[in-house]
Amino acid sequence: MLICPYCKKSFKILTHLRKHVRSEHTDFCPVCNKKVDVYIHAHSYAKKGDKKHMLLWGLIGKHEKILRRKCTKKVFQLCRIKSKESE
């Protein structure tokens, strides 16, 4: 399972989590609560290595290859929870 880091809604598939974040959490930056262009804002902070914005960019961004790998890895590290079957 994958959990939205902003509202705790759960998803089985990463694509569904990404669609959810793009539709529900892009009116303002959910990391710093600023009303900004979230795509530009998250990308600029993710390039600087800010982990919270890397997570956001991993969920909403249209990625460059290197940044995409880092951000997608961060998404799985922070959003994945163990299923009850694997415990």
C-alpha positions as a LaTeX table, in Angstrom:
\begin{tabular}{lrrr}
\hline
Residue & $x$ (\AA) & $y$ (\AA) & $z$ (\AA) \\
\hline
Met1 & 0.00 & 0.00 & 0.00 \\
Leu2 & 1.04 & 3.57 & $-0.63$ \\
Ile3 & $-0.12$ & 6.39 & 1.62 \\
Cys4 & $-0.56$ & 10.01 & 0.56 \\
Pro5 & 1.86 & 11.97 & 2.76 \\
Tyr6 & $-0.51$ & 14.95 & 2.83 \\
Cys7 & $-3.91$ & 13.46 & 3.70 \\
Lys8 & $-3.14$ & 9.80 & 4.58 \\
Lys9 & $-5.42$ & 8.32 & 1.90 \\
Ser10 & $-4.17$ & 4.89 & 0.77 \\
Phe11 & $-3.58$ & 3.54 & $-2.74$ \\
Lys12 & $-2.50$ & 0.20 & $-4.15$ \\
Ile13 & $-0.85$ & 1.62 & $-7.27$ \\
Leu14 & 1.69 & 4.45 & $-7.55$ \\
Thr15 & $-0.08$ & 5.87 & $-10.61$ \\
His16 & $-3.27$ & 6.32 & $-8.58$ \\
Leu17 & $-1.37$ & 8.06 & $-5.78$ \\
Arg18 & 0.24 & 10.42 & $-8.30$ \\
Lys19 & $-3.13$ & 11.25 & $-9.90$ \\
His20 & $-4.58$ & 11.92 & $-6.46$ \\
Val21 & $-1.75$ & 14.30 & $-5.46$ \\
Arg22 & $-1.94$ & 16.13 & $-8.80$ \\
Ser23 & $-5.69$ & 16.65 & $-8.46$ \\
Glu24 & $-6.00$ & 17.30 & $-4.71$ \\
His25 & $-2.74$ & 18.86 & $-3.52$ \\
Thr26 & $-1.52$ & 21.33 & $-6.14$ \\
Asp27 & $-3.51$ & 24.48 & $-5.30$ \\
Phe28 & $-0.74$ & 25.37 & $-2.87$ \\
Cys29 & 2.50 & 23.72 & $-1.76$ \\
Pro30 & 1.50 & 21.07 & 0.81 \\
Val31 & 5.05 & 21.14 & 2.20 \\
Cys32 & 5.32 & 24.85 & 3.09 \\
Asn33 & 1.67 & 25.96 & 2.69 \\
Lys34 & 2.44 & 28.67 & 0.14 \\
Lys35 & 0.17 & 29.54 & $-2.76$ \\
Val36 & 2.67 & 29.11 & $-5.61$ \\
Asp37 & 2.99 & 27.34 & $-8.94$ \\
Val38 & 3.60 & 23.99 & $-7.26$ \\
Tyr39 & 5.27 & 22.41 & $-10.29$ \\
Ile40 & 7.97 & 25.09 & $-10.57$ \\
His41 & 8.28 & 25.46 & $-6.79$ \\
Ala42 & 8.67 & 21.73 & $-6.05$ \\
His43 & 11.06 & 21.22 & $-8.96$ \\
Ser44 & 13.39 & 24.02 & $-7.88$ \\
Tyr45 & 13.57 & 22.77 & $-4.28$ \\
Ala46 & 13.91 & 19.13 & $-5.35$ \\
Lys47 & 16.91 & 20.05 & $-7.51$ \\
Lys48 & 18.50 & 21.57 & $-4.39$ \\
Gly49 & 18.02 & 18.26 & $-2.55$ \\
Asp50 & 15.18 & 19.22 & $-0.19$ \\
Lys51 & 13.73 & 15.82 & 0.79 \\
Lys52 & 10.13 & 16.94 & 1.38 \\
His53 & 9.99 & 18.71 & $-1.97$ \\
Met54 & 11.70 & 15.73 & $-3.65$ \\
Leu55 & 8.79 & 13.63 & $-2.42$ \\
Leu56 & 6.29 & 16.15 & $-3.78$ \\
Trp57 & 8.11 & 16.36 & $-7.13$ \\
Gly58 & 8.25 & 12.56 & $-7.26$ \\
Leu59 & 4.46 & 12.56 & $-7.03$ \\
Ile60 & 3.55 & 15.45 & $-9.35$ \\
Gly61 & 6.52 & 16.08 & $-11.59$ \\
Lys62 & 7.25 & 15.32 & $-15.17$ \\
His63 & 10.79 & 14.27 & $-14.52$ \\
Glu64 & 14.27 & 14.53 & $-15.88$ \\
Lys65 & 15.86 & 11.06 & $-15.71$ \\
Ile66 & 18.32 & 11.60 & $-12.83$ \\
Leu67 & 15.97 & 13.65 & $-10.64$ \\
Arg68 & 13.15 & 11.20 & $-11.44$ \\
Arg69 & 15.09 & 8.25 & $-10.05$ \\
Lys70 & 15.93 & 10.07 & $-6.82$ \\
Cys71 & 12.39 & 11.36 & $-6.33$ \\
Thr72 & 10.63 & 8.09 & $-7.17$ \\
Lys73 & 12.92 & 6.27 & $-4.73$ \\
Lys74 & 11.97 & 8.85 & $-2.07$ \\
Val75 & 8.25 & 8.29 & $-2.82$ \\
Phe76 & 8.58 & 4.55 & $-2.19$ \\
Gln77 & 10.66 & 5.06 & 0.96 \\
Leu78 & 8.21 & 7.50 & 2.52 \\
Cys79 & 4.81 & 6.39 & 1.22 \\
Arg80 & 4.98 & 2.61 & 1.31 \\
Ile81 & 3.57 & 0.77 & 4.29 \\
Lys82 & 3.74 & $-2.92$ & 5.03 \\
Ser83 & 0.66 & $-4.91$ & 4.18 \\
Lys84 & $-0.77$ & $-6.99$ & 7.00 \\
Glu85 & 0.11 & $-10.15$ & 5.06 \\
Ser86 & 3.86 & $-9.34$ & 5.02 \\
Glu87 & 4.11 & $-8.61$ & 8.77 \\
\hline
\end{tabular}
